[in-house]
């Protein structure tokens, strides 16, 4: 009896008793319900409290539409920039040895260590009216702080590590043998990247882009500092939600918040699909028969 129970536990991947597994699963499900499902349901309920008509009207309101448009524009600029910078930084760190490599790795992680509010204050110090470049920018009629460029710069800063940090361990695990073989066979640097490196990192790259885009659309702290909270001009969706909520327009605030929640759920679905396809591809590769070595006659 004891042996059969041990065999069942081994097949289940654990030696713990069934009641322990069920308890842990129940605690995890309860946590997810209380802190994930219930808040999302509350947002949807409050957003639709006055009906679908009021919900749609809140989203069509000019200031709301301006915030939605600015959020999408910011993400559309930020993600491609971080895509280029992140791939370049990851390639340099993972594939090459050079002086200052440890410093570059530390700088990539810097936005994780610095508060977003501090990041916004840094840009105000550099580009603000009383900042280092403020007088020169004012003399040339260039506006960065309290304008779209400042919002984009702050968002780029806080989202920079996502793509790079997703690719660095992946590239390091893959090594440089395939790239070296391609170069020996006469491939140029661009051909090596496009035909060897890029196919090997495509899933990690997509995953990093998704995370970067989600953070870009939902960033609040750094953007709040550099935006100036100008309604209809420099308010992104998170800032617009705060303004509406502080003005006791709860239905409109939750309507815009629900749109952010929908974007987050879409992001999670895309992320899950990418992970599923990656696992499926890895499983298919693992099931391929091993290559047979050439015989002496074939050689």
C-alpha positions as CSV (number, residue, x, y, z in Angstrom):
1,X,0.0,0.0,0.0
2,X,2.8,2.4,1.0
3,X,4.7,1.5,-2.2
4,X,1.7,2.2,-4.5
5,X,1.1,5.5,-2.7
6,X,4.8,6.5,-3.3
7,X,4.5,5.6,-6.9
8,X,1.4,7.7,-7.3
9,X,3.2,10.7,-5.7
10,X,6.2,10.2,-7.9
11,X,4.0,10.2,-11.0
12,X,2.4,13.4,-9.7
13,X,5.9,15.0,-9.5
14,X,5.8,15.5,-5.7
15,X,6.2,13.4,-2.5
16,X,3.7,15.6,-0.6
17,X,0.3,14.3,0.5
18,X,-2.7,15.0,-1.6
19,X,-4.2,17.4,1.1
20,X,-1.0,19.5,1.0
21,X,-1.2,19.9,-2.8
22,X,-4.9,20.7,-2.7
23,X,-4.3,23.3,0.1
24,X,-1.5,25.0,-1.8
25,X,-3.7,25.1,-5.0
26,X,-6.6,26.5,-3.0
27,X,-4.5,29.2,-1.5
28,X,-3.1,30.2,-4.9
29,X,-6.6,30.3,-6.5
30,X,-7.9,32.3,-3.6
31,X,-5.1,34.8,-3.9
32,X,-5.7,35.1,-7.6
33,X,-9.4,35.6,-7.1
34,X,-9.0,38.3,-4.4
35,X,-6.1,40.3,-5.9
36,X,-6.7,39.7,-9.7
37,X,-10.1,38.6,-10.7
38,X,-12.1,40.6,-8.1
39,X,-10.4,43.9,-8.8
40,X,-10.9,43.4,-12.6
41,X,-14.6,42.6,-12.0
42,X,-14.9,45.7,-9.8
43,X,-13.5,47.9,-12.5
44,X,-15.9,46.4,-15.1
45,X,-18.8,46.8,-12.8
46,X,-18.1,50.4,-12.0
47,X,-17.4,51.3,-15.6
48,X,-20.8,49.9,-16.7
49,X,-22.7,51.1,-13.6
50,X,-24.7,53.7,-15.6
51,X,-25.0,51.6,-18.7
52,X,-23.2,50.9,-21.9
53,X,-24.2,54.3,-23.3
54,X,-22.4,56.2,-20.5
55,X,-19.4,53.9,-20.8
56,X,-19.0,54.7,-24.5
57,X,-19.7,58.4,-24.0
58,X,-16.8,58.5,-21.4
59,X,-14.4,56.9,-24.0
60,X,-15.6,59.3,-26.8
61,X,-15.1,62.4,-24.7
62,X,-12.4,64.6,-26.3
63,X,-10.0,64.6,-23.4
64,X,-10.3,60.8,-23.1
65,X,-9.7,60.3,-26.8
66,X,-6.7,62.6,-26.6
67,X,-5.3,60.5,-23.7
68,X,-5.9,57.3,-25.6
69,X,-4.2,58.7,-28.7
70,X,-1.2,60.0,-26.8
71,X,-0.8,56.7,-25.0
72,X,-0.8,54.8,-28.3
73,X,1.6,57.3,-29.9
74,X,4.0,57.1,-27.0
75,X,4.0,53.2,-27.2
76,X,4.4,53.3,-30.9
77,X,7.6,55.5,-30.6
78,X,9.0,53.9,-27.4
79,X,8.8,50.2,-28.4
80,X,10.7,50.5,-31.7
81,X,13.4,52.6,-30.0
82,X,13.8,50.1,-27.2
83,X,13.7,47.3,-29.7
84,X,16.8,48.7,-31.5
85,X,18.6,49.7,-28.3
86,X,17.7,46.5,-26.5
87,X,18.9,44.2,-29.2
88,X,22.1,46.2,-29.7
89,X,22.9,46.2,-25.9
90,X,22.0,42.5,-25.6
91,X,24.1,41.5,-28.6
92,X,27.1,43.5,-27.3
93,X,26.9,42.1,-23.8
94,X,26.2,38.5,-24.7
95,X,28.4,38.1,-27.8
96,X,31.5,40.2,-27.1
97,X,34.1,40.8,-24.4
98,X,35.2,44.4,-24.0
99,X,36.3,46.9,-21.4
100,X,33.3,48.4,-19.6
101,X,31.0,45.4,-20.2
102,X,30.1,45.3,-16.5
103,X,29.3,49.0,-16.5
104,X,27.0,48.6,-19.5
105,X,25.2,45.7,-17.8
106,X,24.7,47.9,-14.7
107,X,23.3,50.7,-16.8
108,X,20.8,48.4,-18.5
109,X,19.5,47.4,-15.0
110,X,19.5,51.1,-13.8
111,X,15.8,51.8,-14.6
112,X,14.8,48.8,-12.4
113,X,16.7,50.3,-9.4
114,X,15.6,53.9,-9.9
115,X,12.1,55.0,-9.0
116,X,10.1,56.2,-12.0
117,X,9.4,59.5,-10.2
118,X,13.1,60.1,-9.8
119,X,13.6,59.3,-13.5
120,X,11.0,62.0,-14.3
121,X,12.8,64.5,-12.0
122,X,16.1,63.7,-13.8
123,X,14.6,64.8,-17.1
124,X,13.1,67.9,-15.5
125,X,16.6,68.7,-14.1
126,X,18.2,68.3,-17.5
127,X,15.5,69.7,-19.9
128,X,13.3,71.8,-17.7
129,X,13.2,75.6,-17.8
130,X,15.7,75.9,-15.0
131,X,17.6,72.8,-16.1
132,X,21.0,72.3,-17.7
133,X,19.7,72.7,-21.2
134,X,16.6,74.7,-20.4
135,X,17.8,78.2,-21.5
136,X,19.2,76.8,-24.8
137,X,16.0,74.9,-25.5
138,X,13.9,78.0,-24.7
139,X,16.0,80.2,-27.0
140,X,15.5,77.8,-29.9
141,X,11.7,77.3,-29.1
142,X,12.2,73.6,-28.4
143,X,9.8,72.2,-25.8
144,X,10.6,68.8,-24.1
145,X,9.2,69.0,-20.6
146,X,5.4,69.3,-20.4
147,X,5.2,68.1,-24.0
148,X,5.2,64.9,-25.9
149,X,9.0,64.5,-26.3
150,X,9.4,64.5,-22.5
151,X,6.7,61.9,-22.1
152,X,8.4,59.7,-24.7
153,X,11.9,60.1,-23.2
154,X,10.6,59.2,-19.7
155,X,8.8,56.2,-21.0
156,X,11.9,55.1,-23.0
157,X,13.9,55.3,-19.8
158,X,11.6,53.2,-17.6
159,X,11.0,50.5,-20.4
160,X,14.5,50.2,-21.7
161,X,15.5,47.1,-19.7
162,X,12.6,44.8,-20.7
163,X,13.8,43.8,-24.2
164,X,17.5,43.8,-23.3
165,X,17.0,41.8,-20.1
166,X,14.9,39.2,-21.9
167,X,17.6,38.7,-24.6
168,X,20.8,38.8,-22.6
169,X,20.5,35.4,-20.8
170,X,19.0,33.8,-24.0
171,X,21.9,35.0,-26.2
172,X,24.5,34.0,-23.5
173,X,23.0,30.5,-23.3
174,X,23.2,30.1,-27.1
175,X,26.9,31.1,-27.3
176,X,28.7,32.3,-30.3
177,X,29.5,29.1,-32.2
178,X,26.7,29.5,-34.9
179,X,27.7,33.1,-35.6
180,X,31.4,32.2,-35.8
181,X,30.5,29.4,-38.3
182,X,28.5,31.8,-40.4
183,X,31.3,34.3,-40.5
184,X,33.8,31.6,-41.5
185,X,31.5,30.6,-44.3
186,X,31.7,34.2,-45.6
187,X,28.5,35.8,-44.2
188,X,28.6,39.5,-43.4
189,X,27.7,40.8,-40.0
190,X,24.2,41.8,-41.1
191,X,23.6,38.4,-42.8
192,X,24.8,36.6,-39.7
193,X,22.4,38.6,-37.5
194,X,19.4,38.2,-39.9
195,X,19.8,34.5,-40.7
196,X,21.4,33.1,-37.5
197,X,21.0,35.3,-34.5
198,X,17.5,36.7,-35.1
199,X,15.8,33.3,-35.7
200,X,17.3,32.0,-32.5
201,X,16.0,34.9,-30.4
202,X,12.7,35.6,-32.1
203,X,10.5,34.2,-29.2
204,X,12.4,36.0,-26.5
205,X,12.4,39.2,-28.6
206,X,8.6,39.0,-29.1
207,X,8.2,38.4,-25.3
208,X,10.3,41.4,-24.5
209,X,8.4,43.6,-26.9
210,X,5.1,42.6,-25.4
211,X,6.3,43.5,-21.9
212,X,7.8,46.7,-23.1
213,X,4.6,47.7,-24.8
214,X,2.5,46.9,-21.7
215,X,4.7,49.0,-19.4
216,X,4.8,51.9,-21.9
217,X,1.0,52.1,-22.0
218,X,0.6,51.8,-18.3
219,X,3.5,54.0,-17.0
220,X,2.4,56.6,-14.5
221,X,5.2,57.8,-12.2
222,X,7.8,59.2,-14.6
223,X,5.2,60.5,-17.1
224,X,3.3,62.2,-14.3
225,X,6.4,64.3,-13.5
226,X,7.2,65.4,-17.0
227,X,3.7,65.8,-18.5
228,X,2.4,68.8,-16.6
229,X,-1.1,67.2,-16.5
230,X,-2.4,69.4,-19.3
231,X,-5.8,68.0,-20.2
232,X,-6.3,67.2,-23.8
233,X,-2.6,67.6,-24.5
234,X,-0.1,65.8,-22.2
235,X,-2.3,63.4,-20.2
236,X,-1.9,59.7,-21.0
237,X,-4.5,57.2,-20.1
238,X,-3.2,56.5,-16.5
239,X,-3.0,60.2,-15.8
240,X,-6.4,60.8,-17.2
241,X,-7.8,58.1,-14.9
242,X,-6.3,59.9,-12.0
243,X,-7.7,63.3,-13.0
244,X,-11.2,61.9,-13.5
245,X,-11.1,60.0,-10.2
246,X,-10.0,63.1,-8.3
247,X,-12.9,65.1,-9.9
248,X,-15.3,62.4,-8.6
249,X,-16.2,61.3,-12.2
250,X,-15.9,57.6,-11.1
251,X,-17.8,56.1,-14.1
252,X,-15.6,57.9,-16.6
253,X,-12.5,57.0,-14.6
254,X,-13.4,53.4,-14.4
255,X,-14.3,53.4,-18.1
256,X,-10.8,54.5,-19.1
257,X,-9.3,52.2,-16.5
258,X,-11.3,49.3,-18.0
259,X,-9.7,50.0,-21.4
260,X,-6.3,49.8,-19.8
261,X,-7.3,46.5,-18.2
262,X,-8.5,45.2,-21.5
263,X,-5.2,46.1,-23.1
264,X,-3.4,44.2,-20.2
265,X,-5.6,41.1,-20.7
266,X,-4.9,41.2,-24.5
267,X,-1.2,41.4,-23.7
268,X,-1.4,38.4,-21.4
269,X,-3.3,36.4,-24.1
270,X,-0.6,37.3,-26.7
271,X,2.1,36.4,-24.2
272,X,0.5,33.0,-23.5
273,X,0.1,32.3,-27.2
274,X,3.8,33.1,-27.8
275,X,4.9,30.9,-24.8
276,X,2.6,28.0,-26.1
277,X,4.1,28.3,-29.6
278,X,7.6,28.4,-28.3
279,X,7.1,25.3,-26.1
280,X,5.5,23.6,-29.1
281,X,8.4,24.4,-31.3
282,X,10.9,23.2,-28.7
283,X,9.0,20.0,-28.3
284,X,9.0,19.4,-32.0
285,X,12.7,20.0,-32.2
286,X,13.3,17.6,-29.2
287,X,11.3,14.9,-31.0
288,X,13.4,15.1,-34.2
289,X,15.7,12.0,-34.6
290,X,19.4,12.7,-34.0
291,X,21.6,13.2,-37.0
292,X,23.5,10.0,-37.9
293,X,27.3,10.5,-38.3
294,X,28.7,10.0,-41.7
295,X,30.3,6.7,-42.4
296,X,33.9,6.5,-43.7
297,X,32.6,5.7,-47.2
298,X,30.2,8.7,-47.1
299,X,32.9,11.0,-45.9
